[in-house]
């Protein structure tokens, strides 16, 4: 209660946290070490509340102009094959960051099911609904995209 979210580029998080401009941040575990946030933090709340998407794209005309053998190389090393490989790398770095925090003696609070946790459900739903309302105000189909994103996220759970 009483927190106000602010958007900052990831590379501004360290100095903003260090100078007291922000009191906390929301980062994936791998980014905690990548941006050296672990140097200035001692407390972490691990909460699975988002899905992120990373994309590698290519101009379709450029792809179509390539010889078939090069297209096959791209096809073989993209799509689900690339997604699985990148996912493994991010998972490994998440685990390394968690272990580094534990080794350092940091306190980690796990909230494994935030939408069914009475302390987290209300604020998370409020924040989600505000974000969706802001996107809808731009004339975009926030609800439709959100529904598809939740379905895709659920389909990826192992």
Secondary structure, 3 states (H helix, E strand, C coil): CCCCCCCCCHHHHHHHHHCCCCCCCCCCHHHHHHCCHHHCCCEEEEECCCCCCCCCCCCHHHHHHCCHHHHHHHHHCCHHHHHHHHHHHHHHHHHHHHHHHHHHCCEEEEECCHHHCCCCHHHHHHHHHHHHHHHHHCCCCHHHHHHHHHHHHHHHCC
